[in-house]
Amino acid sequence: MADIVTLKTICDELKVDPREAHERLRAAATDTKGFPELAKTRKPRTPWQ
């Protein structure tokens, strides 16, 4: 079983603002041509893991 790594943990390690990371991920998830796998696997209103 794989360990789940949350976006908050990654942001803390990389010293990135979690709010900005969420905004960028949301934008990428809606871009079906640029990121088709992310668009398929993303479920609305669930935490980024």
N, C-alpha and C positions, 0 to 999 in steps of 0.2 A: 504494500500500500504506500502510495506516495504521500509525503508530507505536504500539507497545504501552506503556501507562503502568501501572506496577504499583501496587498498593495501598500498598506501602511508600513509594514516591515521593510519592504523594498525602498520606499521613500525615505525612511529613517536612515537606512544604510547609505543611500546615495545623496543624502541631504537635499532632497527635492521636495517642494511644496506638494503635499498630497492633493490639494484642491486643483492645482494645475495638472497634475498627473491624471486625475479623474476627468477633467475637461478634455485632455488630449485623447484619452482612451474612448470617451464617448464619441468624439469626432471620428476616430478611426473605426469604431464599431458601426457607424452609420455609412461609412464609405465602403460599399460592397465591392466596388471594382478594385480599389487599392488594397483592401484587407478582407478578402472573401472568407477565410477561415474564422477570423475574429467575428465577422458579421453573423456567421452561421451559429457559432457556439455561444455568443453572448445572450444571456437571458435578462430582460429588464427587471429592475428592482431586486437584483441579487448582488451580494458583495463581489468585488473583483478579487479573484483568487488565482 
